[in-house]
Amino acid sequence: QIYERGTSFSHLWICIAAYPSIMPAKYMKEVENPSKSTKARGRDLRVHFKNTREVAAAIASLPLVKAKSYLNSVLQHKRAIPFRRFNGGVGRTAQAKPFGTTQARWPRKSCEYVLDLLRNAEANAEQKGLEVDTLQISHIAVNAAAKGRRRTYRAHGRINAYMSHPSHIEVHLTEKEAAVAKPAEEQNGQVKRVAKKNSNRRSLRSGERSTA
């Protein structure tokens, strides 16, 4: 719809409220180098917030290839997701020992949603011409979305809330910079810089007077 001069902005805000998809996407954090990074996000995803938060914490700062392999292993119950914050009533397992904790689970739905988001970000990187093998998760965040309200019927004519706990998920992938090797002279120890103050102290200890 084209708004002519003199149209009140109240109609525009009503249109935006009715169709929220026309609003620009907002991220918690913007990428530092847009030419070397890509991002993806999902809003109001029907996946539990607490489980998804633990999945995101487990793969934060991992290379993309390792993160995808890790989540696929969790789906096969070969590895587990450690639960550190939302761990009330979570059982213990030996698969949590490598993470320095005892409580872990295998949240299937959360891993599938995060995997789909990583594939989306990977496709964006390929479209952008980035090196997929060098991508690293530089930022991942999970926020609690608005709860879906339902009701359940209990005994003696009572009604209780029966709400879902969806999530907002966003992820940034960044090309990892290659490590710069030191010059050969510095590696062999041929070049050794000594501060002038330290050299004067050494000469005084050896009985020689500093000429400075």
C-alpha positions, 0 to 999 in steps of 0.5 A: 500500500502506498501512503500519500502525503497527509496520511496519518502514521497511525495507519502505518503502525496498524499495518506493521502490527498486523504484518510483523514480517515487514519489520526489519530483522533486529539482532542482539549483536551486530557483526564486527566485519560484515564482509567476513561474517554471516548470520541467521535467526529464527523467531518464535520457534516452537522449541523449549527455551531452557533446553535450547539455551543449554545446546547453544552454550555447548557449541558457542565458539566452536568451528562450524564443522565441529558444532554440526558433528557434535549435534549429530552425535547428540542426536545419535546418543553418542555424546550429551549436552551438559546442563549447567544452569537449568539443571533442576531434576536433570539426571546424571550420566557418564557422558557429562564427565568430559565437560566437568559436570555430572548432569546432561541430556539429549534434547533432540528437538533443540538440536534439530532446530539449532542444526537447521539454523546453522545450515541456514547460516552456512548457506548464507556464507556460501552465497556470500563467497566465504570459506565454509571450512574456516567458519566459526560460531562467533555469536549465538544467543537464545531468548525466551519468546512470548508464551503460547497460552492454552488451558488444561482441565483438572479435577473438580471443575478447575482449569490450569494454564498449559503454556508453551515456551518458544524461543528466539535463536540467532547465530553469527558465523565468522571466518577464522583468521589464519595464524601468522607465523613468527619470522625465522630469526625470532624462532631461532633466537638470533634476535634478542632485544634487551631494554637499555635500562636492563643492560645498564643494570647488568653492566653495573652488577658485573662491575662495569660502569655504564657510560650512559 
